[in-house]
């Protein structure tokens, strides 16, 4: 058994009435770390065994869980977050132990506030909410999507030091269109088709109103893994009324742009000279495209000219004006005149001749060998981003990207790939375009500065800050992002920069404005060390209460 409670001192055990309920040894947190490292090493399968093991530590000893996570973040982030969390969501009912968030169903309309009142913590600062319709690249998982808000908020704490009791995961259950789940006797949600009526919108409205009524207008509400149509619709609807953002749109955009800015350093070509071709035209692609346009416009390019440098290819083909398929209104800015006959993504690459291809389709290995070879022929340093999650949905592997371009490409993926050894002996470390580089630091800054509405310019600033933190040495190793082992410092520095930015732009509402913003941010970071359970005891100076004895 893991000695999770054995760090209580002898005095604490006696005063809490637990002496004798634990073995005599008093463990330090360092010893517990060693024990958990040994226990994890004996568990070979990331899912379900390591995932369930780690989540069990979180349930029993929260401070130990976060210290374990922080001290081995490169190994453990892929377990508590993508790609393993995707597998956990697909089988959430099979591995469920105890609830870690709030479940609000369509049948609870009119009573959302009373459900929030059931949550034991009253000082919530950040909410991550999903309706489970588009979980990573896995589709509609209904209430099983709760694993995503739980995992995201783990990273709020591990990466940015936001106190865990101030974080609230929420799953909105309006049914699911996943027939497999509707037939699963262990499914934990409503056994009904997804409600797409006005009742759904009314429930989301009620939820947003209830959150700010209970926790305050500056409560951060992060939308996660909603379907494409609802994601854009709710972002437009709520962004000027609440403190909210959508990580799939804005967080993904920021981390992808940071990778492009880092690649710009390696190639020596400004972002305005790039042509970008997307595989996929949903919320991630559109979010990235719009932020790239903003970055180009900062250099003086017009919006129209910037948009002309971005193309999109989805399941219906290249988005062009003569396309017989319907285009979403959100896509219209990136629908161009037809460049000629394009029957496949390879045709699109050879016709448009992009300097960068960005995969966000969630459809698997569609960056074929021919596509990768063509990118290597067209560009001295092709940019290849396979950002779909989890790993099985990535558009290509790191090994294929490097091997088929003779090690010349600048590669990033959404889920992790290991180092690649080329035939000439060079070892290249792939970059991971993980949203965790963005959303924890941005969230910390927003919470500390009292921002009421989050502008896209905040994510542009975050992207520039992340790119600046990549060292020349790391860039030479093939990285486009700092090592994950540094993500706590990366997140804190990002929070400092964003706090400086929002105060400078008049977006902050928490006063007085801190003079030393670096010290201000760092002073708030949560400490994983154990608190003492001993009461405050002390002596009065110069006073002795030692009883006297009668002299004989």
C-alpha positions as CSV (number, residue, x, y, z in Angstrom):
1,X,0.0,0.0,0.0
2,X,1.3,3.5,-0.9
3,X,2.2,5.4,2.4
4,X,0.1,8.4,1.5
5,X,-0.9,9.3,5.0
6,X,2.4,8.5,6.7
7,X,3.8,12.1,6.6
8,X,1.9,13.1,9.7
9,X,4.3,13.8,12.5
10,X,4.0,12.0,15.8
11,X,2.5,15.2,17.4
12,X,0.0,15.6,14.5
13,X,-1.0,11.9,14.8
14,X,-1.6,12.3,18.5
15,X,-3.6,15.6,18.2
16,X,-5.7,14.4,15.3
17,X,-6.5,11.1,17.0
18,X,-5.0,8.9,14.3
19,X,-2.0,7.7,16.3
20,X,-1.9,3.9,16.1
21,X,-3.9,3.9,12.8
22,X,-0.7,4.3,10.8
23,X,2.6,2.3,11.0
24,X,5.1,3.9,13.3
25,X,7.4,5.3,10.6
26,X,7.0,9.0,9.8
27,X,7.6,9.4,6.0
28,X,8.8,12.6,4.3
29,X,7.2,13.7,1.0
30,X,10.6,12.9,-0.7
31,X,10.3,9.3,0.5
32,X,6.7,9.1,-0.8
33,X,8.0,10.4,-4.2
34,X,10.5,7.5,-4.3
35,X,7.8,5.0,-3.4
36,X,5.5,6.3,-6.2
37,X,8.3,6.3,-8.7
38,X,9.0,2.7,-7.9
39,X,5.3,1.8,-8.1
40,X,4.8,3.5,-11.5
41,X,7.8,1.8,-12.9
42,X,6.3,-1.6,-12.1
43,X,3.1,-0.7,-14.1
44,X,3.8,-1.1,-17.8
45,X,0.5,0.0,-19.4
46,X,-0.2,3.8,-19.5
47,X,-3.9,3.0,-19.7
48,X,-5.7,2.0,-17.7
49,X,-3.3,1.0,-15.0
50,X,-1.0,4.0,-14.7
51,X,-3.9,6.4,-15.3
52,X,-6.0,4.8,-12.6
53,X,-3.0,4.7,-10.3
54,X,-2.2,8.4,-10.6
55,X,-5.9,9.4,-10.3
56,X,-6.0,7.4,-7.1
57,X,-3.1,9.4,-5.7
58,X,-5.0,12.6,-6.6
59,X,-8.1,11.4,-4.7
60,X,-6.1,10.4,-1.5
61,X,-3.3,12.9,-1.3
62,X,-3.7,15.9,-3.6
63,X,-0.4,17.6,-2.7
64,X,1.6,14.5,-3.3
65,X,-0.1,14.0,-6.6
66,X,0.8,17.4,-7.9
67,X,4.4,17.1,-6.7
68,X,4.7,13.7,-8.4
69,X,3.3,15.3,-11.6
70,X,5.5,18.4,-11.5
71,X,8.7,16.5,-10.8
72,X,8.2,14.1,-13.8
73,X,6.0,16.2,-16.0
74,X,7.5,14.9,-19.3
75,X,6.6,11.3,-18.4
76,X,3.3,11.9,-16.7
77,X,1.6,14.6,-18.7
78,X,0.9,12.2,-21.6
79,X,-0.9,10.0,-19.0
80,X,-3.1,12.7,-17.2
81,X,-3.6,14.6,-20.5
82,X,-3.4,13.7,-24.2
83,X,-3.0,11.0,-25.5
84,X,-4.0,8.7,-22.5
85,X,-6.8,10.9,-21.3
86,X,-8.6,10.3,-24.6
87,X,-8.5,6.5,-23.9
88,X,-9.7,7.2,-20.4
89,X,-12.7,9.1,-21.7
90,X,-13.7,6.3,-24.0
91,X,-13.9,4.0,-21.0
92,X,-14.8,6.5,-18.3
93,X,-17.6,4.5,-16.9
94,X,-15.5,1.4,-16.7
95,X,-12.7,3.0,-14.6
96,X,-14.9,5.4,-12.6
97,X,-14.0,5.5,-8.9
98,X,-15.4,8.7,-7.5
99,X,-16.7,12.0,-9.0
100,X,-14.1,14.8,-9.5
101,X,-16.5,17.5,-10.9
102,X,-20.1,18.5,-11.4
103,X,-22.5,16.8,-13.8
104,X,-25.4,19.0,-15.0
105,X,-28.0,17.4,-17.3
106,X,-30.6,18.8,-19.6
107,X,-33.2,17.6,-17.1
108,X,-31.7,19.9,-14.5
109,X,-32.9,23.1,-16.3
110,X,-34.1,25.6,-13.8
111,X,-32.0,24.2,-11.0
112,X,-28.4,24.7,-12.1
113,X,-27.6,27.1,-9.3
114,X,-28.7,24.6,-6.7
115,X,-26.3,22.1,-8.3
116,X,-23.4,24.6,-8.1
117,X,-24.4,25.1,-4.4
118,X,-23.6,21.4,-3.9
119,X,-20.0,21.8,-4.8
120,X,-18.0,22.0,-1.5
121,X,-15.6,24.8,-2.6
122,X,-17.0,28.3,-2.5
123,X,-14.0,30.3,-3.9
124,X,-13.9,28.9,-7.4
125,X,-11.9,31.1,-9.9
126,X,-11.8,28.8,-13.0
127,X,-14.3,26.5,-14.6
128,X,-13.6,24.1,-17.5
129,X,-16.8,22.9,-19.1
130,X,-17.6,20.4,-21.9
131,X,-20.7,18.9,-23.4
132,X,-18.6,15.9,-24.7
133,X,-19.6,16.3,-28.3
134,X,-16.1,16.4,-29.8
135,X,-13.6,14.9,-27.5
136,X,-10.1,15.3,-29.0
137,X,-10.3,13.4,-32.3
138,X,-12.6,10.7,-30.8
139,X,-16.0,12.3,-31.5
140,X,-19.1,12.3,-29.3
141,X,-18.4,10.7,-25.9
142,X,-21.3,12.3,-24.0
143,X,-20.8,12.5,-20.3
144,X,-17.6,10.4,-20.6
145,X,-16.0,13.7,-21.7
146,X,-15.6,14.7,-18.0
147,X,-12.1,13.3,-18.2
148,X,-11.1,16.3,-20.3
149,X,-12.0,19.1,-17.8
150,X,-10.5,17.1,-15.0
151,X,-7.3,16.7,-17.0
152,X,-7.2,20.3,-18.1
153,X,-7.5,21.6,-14.5
154,X,-4.8,19.2,-13.4
155,X,-2.5,21.2,-15.7
156,X,-3.9,24.5,-14.4
157,X,-2.3,23.5,-11.1
158,X,0.7,21.5,-12.2
159,X,1.8,24.0,-14.9
160,X,0.7,27.4,-13.5
161,X,0.3,26.7,-9.8
162,X,-3.4,27.6,-9.6
163,X,-4.7,26.3,-6.4
164,X,-6.7,23.0,-7.1
165,X,-9.6,24.0,-4.8
166,X,-10.2,27.1,-7.0
167,X,-10.8,24.9,-10.1
168,X,-14.1,23.3,-11.1
169,X,-14.6,20.7,-13.8
170,X,-18.1,20.5,-15.3
171,X,-19.7,18.1,-17.8
172,X,-23.0,19.2,-19.4
173,X,-25.0,16.1,-20.3
174,X,-27.6,16.7,-23.1
175,X,-27.4,13.1,-24.4
176,X,-25.1,11.5,-27.0
177,X,-25.4,10.4,-30.6
178,X,-22.8,7.7,-29.9
179,X,-24.8,4.4,-30.5
180,X,-22.1,2.4,-28.8
181,X,-22.4,4.3,-25.5
182,X,-26.2,4.3,-25.7
183,X,-26.0,0.5,-25.7
184,X,-23.3,0.3,-23.0
185,X,-24.9,-0.8,-19.6
186,X,-22.0,1.0,-17.8
187,X,-22.5,4.3,-19.6
188,X,-23.0,7.0,-16.9
189,X,-25.0,9.6,-18.8
190,X,-28.5,10.1,-20.1
191,X,-29.7,7.3,-22.5
192,X,-31.0,9.7,-25.1
193,X,-30.0,11.3,-28.4
194,X,-28.2,14.6,-28.1
195,X,-30.7,17.4,-27.5
196,X,-30.2,20.1,-30.1
197,X,-33.3,22.1,-29.4
198,X,-33.7,25.6,-27.8
199,X,-33.6,23.8,-24.4
200,X,-29.9,23.1,-25.0
201,X,-29.1,26.8,-25.5
202,X,-31.3,27.7,-22.5
203,X,-29.3,25.3,-20.3
204,X,-26.0,26.8,-21.4
205,X,-27.3,30.3,-20.7
206,X,-28.5,29.3,-17.3
207,X,-25.2,27.7,-16.5
208,X,-23.2,30.8,-17.5
209,X,-25.5,33.0,-15.4
210,X,-25.4,30.7,-12.4
211,X,-21.5,30.6,-12.4
212,X,-21.1,34.3,-12.3
213,X,-23.9,34.8,-9.9
214,X,-22.2,32.4,-7.4
215,X,-18.5,33.0,-8.0
216,X,-18.3,36.5,-9.5
217,X,-18.2,38.2,-12.9
218,X,-14.5,37.6,-13.3
219,X,-14.8,33.8,-13.0
220,X,-12.9,32.3,-15.9
221,X,-15.0,29.8,-17.9
222,X,-13.1,27.7,-20.4
223,X,-15.1,25.9,-23.1
224,X,-13.6,22.6,-24.1
225,X,-14.5,20.0,-26.8
226,X,-17.8,21.4,-27.9
227,X,-18.9,20.6,-31.5
228,X,-17.6,23.0,-34.2
229,X,-20.8,24.8,-34.7
230,X,-21.6,25.4,-31.0
231,X,-17.9,26.2,-30.2
232,X,-17.9,29.3,-32.5
233,X,-21.5,30.2,-31.7
234,X,-20.9,30.3,-28.0
235,X,-17.6,32.1,-28.3
236,X,-19.3,34.9,-30.2
237,X,-22.3,34.9,-27.9
238,X,-20.4,35.0,-24.6
239,X,-17.0,36.6,-25.1
240,X,-18.2,40.2,-24.5
241,X,-20.5,39.2,-21.6
242,X,-18.3,36.8,-19.6
243,X,-14.7,36.0,-18.9
244,X,-14.4,33.1,-21.3
245,X,-12.4,31.5,-24.0
246,X,-12.4,28.3,-26.1
247,X,-9.2,26.4,-25.9
248,X,-9.8,24.3,-29.0
249,X,-10.1,27.6,-31.0
250,X,-7.9,30.1,-29.2
251,X,-5.5,27.9,-27.2
252,X,-4.7,25.7,-30.2
253,X,-4.2,28.8,-32.3
254,X,-1.8,30.4,-29.9
255,X,0.4,27.3,-29.5
256,X,0.5,26.7,-33.3
257,X,1.4,30.3,-34.0
258,X,4.2,30.1,-31.4
259,X,5.5,27.1,-33.4
260,X,5.4,29.1,-36.6
261,X,7.2,32.0,-35.0
262,X,9.9,29.7,-33.7
263,X,10.2,28.2,-37.2
264,X,10.6,31.7,-38.6
265,X,13.7,32.0,-36.5
266,X,15.1,28.8,-37.9
267,X,14.3,29.6,-41.5
268,X,14.9,33.4,-41.5
269,X,11.7,34.0,-43.4
270,X,9.1,36.4,-41.9
271,X,5.6,35.0,-41.3
272,X,4.2,37.2,-44.1
273,X,6.1,35.2,-46.7
274,X,4.6,31.9,-45.7
275,X,1.8,30.1,-47.5
276,X,-0.1,27.8,-45.1
277,X,-2.3,24.9,-46.1
278,X,-4.6,23.3,-43.5
279,X,-5.8,19.8,-43.5
280,X,-9.1,20.2,-41.7
281,X,-11.3,23.3,-41.7
282,X,-13.0,23.1,-38.3
283,X,-12.6,25.2,-35.1
284,X,-8.9,24.4,-34.6
285,X,-8.0,25.3,-38.2
286,X,-10.0,28.5,-38.2
287,X,-8.7,29.6,-34.8
288,X,-5.1,29.1,-36.0
289,X,-5.8,30.8,-39.3
290,X,-7.4,33.9,-37.8
291,X,-4.5,34.3,-35.3
292,X,-1.9,33.9,-38.1
293,X,-3.8,36.7,-40.0
294,X,-3.6,38.9,-36.8
295,X,0.2,38.2,-36.6
296,X,0.7,39.1,-40.3
297,X,-1.4,42.3,-39.9
298,X,0.9,43.4,-37.0
299,X,3.7,43.7,-39.5
300,X,1.6,46.0,-41.8
301,X,0.0,43.4,-44.2
302,X,-3.7,44.0,-44.9
303,X,-6.3,41.5,-43.7
304,X,-7.3,40.6,-47.2
305,X,-3.7,39.9,-48.3
306,X,-3.0,37.9,-45.2
307,X,-6.1,35.7,-45.8
308,X,-5.0,35.0,-49.3
309,X,-1.9,33.2,-47.9
310,X,-4.0,30.7,-46.1
311,X,-5.8,27.7,-47.7
312,X,-8.0,25.0,-46.2
313,X,-8.7,21.4,-47.3
314,X,-11.4,19.4,-45.6
315,X,-13.3,16.2,-46.2
316,X,-15.1,17.8,-49.1
317,X,-11.9,19.0,-50.8
318,X,-10.2,22.4,-51.2
319,X,-12.3,25.3,-50.0
320,X,-12.8,27.3,-53.2
321,X,-15.6,29.5,-54.5
322,X,-16.7,27.0,-57.2
323,X,-17.0,24.2,-54.6
324,X,-20.4,22.6,-54.7
325,X,-20.3,21.7,-51.1
326,X,-21.6,24.0,-48.4
327,X,-19.1,26.1,-46.4
328,X,-19.6,27.2,-42.9
329,X,-20.0,31.0,-42.4
330,X,-16.9,30.9,-40.2
331,X,-14.9,29.5,-43.2
332,X,-15.9,32.2,-45.8
333,X,-12.8,34.3,-45.1
334,X,-10.6,31.5,-46.4
335,X,-12.6,30.4,-49.4
336,X,-10.6,31.4,-52.5
337,X,-10.9,31.3,-56.3
338,X,-10.0,27.8,-57.6
339,X,-6.3,27.4,-58.4
340,X,-7.1,24.5,-60.8
341,X,-8.0,20.9,-60.6
342,X,-7.4,19.6,-57.1
343,X,-8.7,16.1,-56.5
344,X,-6.6,15.2,-53.4
345,X,-4.6,16.8,-50.6
346,X,-1.4,15.8,-52.5
347,X,-2.8,17.8,-55.5
348,X,-3.4,20.7,-53.2
349,X,0.2,20.6,-52.0
350,X,1.6,20.5,-55.5
351,X,-0.7,23.2,-56.7
352,X,-0.6,25.7,-53.9
353,X,3.1,25.0,-53.0
354,X,2.7,25.8,-49.3
355,X,5.7,26.5,-47.0
356,X,3.7,25.0,-44.1
357,X,1.1,22.3,-43.8
358,X,-1.0,22.1,-40.6
359,X,-3.0,19.0,-39.8
360,X,-6.0,19.4,-37.5
361,X,-8.4,17.0,-39.2
362,X,-8.5,14.2,-36.5
363,X,-8.6,11.8,-39.4
364,X,-5.3,10.0,-39.0
365,X,-2.3,9.5,-41.3
366,X,-3.4,11.8,-44.2
367,X,0.1,13.4,-44.5
368,X,1.1,10.5,-46.8
369,X,4.6,9.7,-47.8
370,X,4.0,11.4,-51.1
371,X,2.8,14.5,-49.4
372,X,5.8,14.6,-47.1
373,X,8.2,14.0,-50.0
374,X,6.5,16.8,-52.0
375,X,6.9,19.2,-49.1
376,X,10.6,18.3,-49.0
377,X,11.0,19.0,-52.7
378,X,9.1,22.3,-52.6
379,X,10.9,23.7,-49.5
380,X,14.4,23.7,-48.2
381,X,12.9,23.7,-44.6
382,X,9.3,22.6,-44.9
383,X,7.1,23.2,-41.8
384,X,5.0,20.2,-41.0
385,X,2.5,20.3,-38.0
386,X,0.5,17.1,-37.3
387,X,-1.6,18.5,-34.5
388,X,-4.5,16.1,-34.2
389,X,-4.9,14.2,-31.0
390,X,-4.6,11.5,-29.7
391,X,-1.4,10.0,-31.3
392,X,-3.4,7.6,-33.4
393,X,-5.2,10.5,-35.1
394,X,-2.0,12.4,-35.9
395,X,-1.6,13.2,-39.6
396,X,1.9,11.6,-39.7
397,X,4.6,10.4,-37.3
398,X,7.7,12.4,-36.5
399,X,9.8,9.6,-37.9
400,X,8.1,9.8,-41.3
401,X,8.3,13.6,-41.4
402,X,12.0,13.7,-40.7
403,X,13.0,10.7,-42.7
404,X,11.1,11.6,-45.8
405,X,12.5,15.2,-45.8
406,X,16.1,14.1,-45.0
407,X,15.8,15.7,-41.6
408,X,15.2,19.2,-43.0
409,X,11.6,19.7,-41.9
410,X,10.4,21.7,-38.8
411,X,8.0,19.3,-37.2
412,X,5.5,19.6,-34.4
413,X,2.7,17.3,-33.2
414,X,-0.2,17.6,-30.8
415,X,0.6,14.3,-29.0
416,X,4.2,13.4,-28.0
417,X,6.6,11.5,-30.3
418,X,10.0,10.4,-29.1
419,X,13.4,11.5,-30.5
420,X,14.2,10.4,-34.1
421,X,17.6,9.0,-35.1
422,X,18.4,9.6,-38.8
423,X,20.5,7.4,-41.0
424,X,23.4,9.9,-40.7
425,X,23.3,9.5,-36.9
426,X,21.7,12.8,-36.1
427,X,19.1,12.8,-33.3
428,X,16.2,15.2,-33.6
429,X,13.8,16.0,-30.8
430,X,10.3,16.7,-32.2
431,X,8.3,19.6,-30.9
432,X,5.0,19.0,-29.2
433,X,2.5,21.8,-29.9
434,X,0.7,21.1,-26.7
435,X,-2.0,23.6,-25.6
436,X,-0.7,23.1,-22.1
437,X,2.0,25.7,-23.0
438,X,-0.7,28.3,-23.3
439,X,-3.9,27.8,-21.3
440,X,-2.4,27.5,-17.8
441,X,-0.3,30.6,-18.0
442,X,-3.1,32.6,-19.7
443,X,-5.6,31.4,-17.0
444,X,-3.3,32.4,-14.2
445,X,-2.8,35.9,-15.6
446,X,-6.6,36.3,-16.2
447,X,-7.5,35.2,-12.7
448,X,-4.8,37.4,-11.0
449,X,-5.6,40.6,-13.0
450,X,-9.4,40.4,-12.9
451,X,-9.9,40.4,-16.7
452,X,-13.6,40.5,-17.6
453,X,-13.3,39.7,-21.3
454,X,-10.5,37.9,-23.0
455,X,-9.4,39.4,-26.3
456,X,-7.7,37.4,-29.1
457,X,-4.8,39.8,-28.7
458,X,-4.1,38.0,-25.4
459,X,-3.5,34.8,-27.2
460,X,-1.3,36.6,-29.8
461,X,0.8,38.0,-26.9
462,X,0.9,34.5,-25.4
463,X,2.2,33.0,-28.7
464,X,5.0,35.6,-29.0
465,X,5.9,35.0,-25.3
466,X,6.1,31.2,-25.8
467,X,8.2,31.5,-29.0
468,X,10.7,33.9,-27.2
469,X,11.3,31.3,-24.5
470,X,12.8,28.8,-26.9
471,X,16.6,29.0,-26.8
472,X,18.8,28.8,-29.8
473,X,20.3,25.5,-28.5
474,X,16.8,24.0,-28.3
475,X,16.0,25.2,-31.8
476,X,19.2,23.5,-33.1
477,X,18.0,20.3,-31.5
478,X,14.9,20.4,-33.7
479,X,12.5,21.7,-31.0
480,X,9.9,24.4,-31.7
481,X,8.8,24.6,-28.1
482,X,10.7,24.6,-24.8
483,X,11.1,21.2,-23.1
484,X,8.0,20.1,-21.1
485,X,10.2,19.7,-18.1
486,X,10.4,23.6,-18.0
487,X,6.7,24.1,-18.4
488,X,6.1,25.5,-14.9
489,X,8.6,28.3,-15.5
490,X,7.3,28.8,-19.0
491,X,3.8,29.2,-17.7
492,X,4.8,31.6,-14.9
493,X,6.8,33.8,-17.3
494,X,3.8,33.8,-19.7
495,X,1.5,34.8,-16.9
496,X,3.8,37.7,-16.0
497,X,3.9,38.9,-19.7
498,X,0.1,38.6,-20.0
499,X,-0.5,40.4,-16.7
500,X,1.8,43.2,-18.0
501,X,-0.1,43.3,-21.3
502,X,-3.6,43.4,-19.9
503,X,-2.8,46.2,-17.4
504,X,-1.1,48.2,-20.2
505,X,-4.1,47.8,-22.4
506,X,-6.7,48.6,-19.8
507,X,-8.2,45.1,-19.7
508,X,-7.4,44.4,-16.0
509,X,-9.9,45.2,-13.3
510,X,-8.0,44.2,-10.1
511,X,-6.5,47.2,-8.3
512,X,-4.2,48.5,-7.1
513,X,-2.1,47.5,-10.0
514,X,0.9,45.5,-8.8
515,X,4.2,47.4,-9.3
516,X,6.4,44.3,-9.5
517,X,4.3,42.0,-11.6
518,X,6.9,39.2,-11.7
519,X,6.9,39.1,-7.9
520,X,3.1,39.4,-7.8
521,X,2.6,36.4,-10.0
522,X,5.2,34.2,-8.3
523,X,3.9,34.9,-4.9
524,X,0.5,33.3,-5.8
525,X,1.9,30.0,-7.1
526,X,0.6,27.1,-5.0
527,X,3.1,25.2,-2.9
528,X,2.8,21.4,-2.8
529,X,4.6,21.1,0.6
530,X,2.5,19.8,3.4
531,X,0.9,22.2,5.8
532,X,1.5,21.7,9.5
533,X,-1.5,20.4,11.5
534,X,-0.1,21.6,14.8
535,X,-1.7,24.6,16.5
536,X,0.3,27.8,16.9
537,X,2.0,27.2,20.3
538,X,4.5,29.6,21.9
539,X,5.9,30.8,25.3
540,X,5.5,34.2,26.9
541,X,8.9,35.9,27.2
542,X,10.1,36.2,30.7
543,X,7.2,34.1,32.2
544,X,7.7,30.6,33.5
545,X,4.9,28.3,34.3
546,X,7.1,25.5,35.7
547,X,5.4,24.3,38.9
548,X,7.5,24.8,42.0
549,X,8.1,22.0,44.5
550,X,8.2,22.4,48.3
551,X,11.7,22.3,49.7
552,X,12.4,19.9,52.5
